[in-house]
Amino acid sequence: MAMYVSLLRFSDQGIRNVKDTIKRGEAATAEAEKMGMKITNAVWTMGAYDVVLSIEAPDDETMAAYAAKLGSLGNVKTETMRAFGQQEMEKILAKIK
């Protein structure tokens, strides 16, 4: 499975309903599982982003669909990056000649 890091910011709607953030997080985790994904870590943060997710997904298309679904609910805006573990990075670097 591919790894991703997703940075979330509360929208105006999301911050107005911040008391529901744990419930929304649980629902988001359940939705990820329905889509064949796994949230491996979720943390609420201070600073530029409100939530950081570590996610495993079968492919970019599934991750993109999940991010679009989260955004369509109106509580968060997402910024998602593909992440590479050490073994994946070793394979990438081996291609540099």
C-alpha positions in Angstrom: 0.0 0.0 0.0 1.1 3.5 -0.7 1.7 6.0 2.1 0.3 9.5 2.2 0.4 12.5 4.6 -2.7 14.6 4.6 -2.7 18.1 6.2 -6.2 19.3 7.1 -7.4 22.8 7.9 -10.8 23.4 9.4 -13.1 25.4 7.2 -15.4 28.0 8.7 -18.0 25.3 9.1 -15.5 22.9 10.7 -14.3 25.4 13.3 -17.9 26.4 14.2 -18.5 22.7 14.9 -15.1 21.9 16.4 -16.7 20.1 19.3 -17.7 17.4 16.8 -14.1 16.9 15.5 -13.5 13.6 17.3 -16.8 12.1 15.9 -16.0 13.4 12.5 -12.5 11.8 12.8 -14.1 8.5 13.7 -16.4 8.8 10.7 -13.6 9.7 8.4 -11.6 6.6 9.6 -14.6 4.4 9.0 -15.0 5.8 5.5 -11.3 5.2 4.7 -11.7 1.6 5.8 -14.8 1.2 3.5 -12.6 2.5 0.6 -9.8 -0.1 1.4 -7.6 2.5 3.1 -6.2 2.7 6.6 -5.6 5.8 8.8 -2.4 4.8 10.6 -2.2 8.0 12.7 -4.3 11.1 13.3 -3.2 14.0 15.4 -4.7 17.4 16.1 -2.1 20.1 15.8 -1.5 23.8 16.5 -0.2 26.1 13.8 -0.9 26.2 10.1 -2.8 22.9 10.1 -5.4 21.6 12.4 -5.1 17.8 11.8 -2.4 15.7 10.3 -3.2 12.2 9.0 -0.9 9.4 8.0 -2.8 7.2 5.6 -2.2 3.9 3.7 -4.1 3.6 0.4 -4.0 1.1 -2.5 -3.3 3.8 -5.1 -3.4 7.5 -5.9 -6.9 7.4 -7.3 -8.3 6.0 -4.1 -6.5 8.6 -2.1 -7.7 11.4 -4.4 -11.3 10.1 -4.1 -11.0 10.0 -0.3 -9.7 13.6 -0.1 -12.4 14.8 -2.4 -15.0 13.1 -0.2 -13.6 14.7 2.9 -13.6 18.1 1.3 -17.1 17.7 0.0 -18.4 17.4 3.5 -17.4 21.0 4.1 -15.5 20.7 7.4 -12.0 20.6 6.2 -9.7 21.5 3.3 -7.0 19.0 2.6 -3.5 19.0 1.2 -2.2 15.5 0.6 1.3 14.4 -0.2 2.6 11.0 -1.3 5.1 9.7 1.2 7.9 7.2 0.7 9.4 4.8 3.3 13.0 3.9 3.4 12.7 0.9 1.2 10.8 2.8 -1.4 13.3 5.6 -1.3 16.1 3.1 -1.8 14.4 1.9 -5.0 14.0 5.5 -6.2 17.6 6.4 -5.5 18.8 3.2 -7.3 17.2 4.6 -10.5 19.5 7.7 -10.4 22.5 7.0 -12.6 
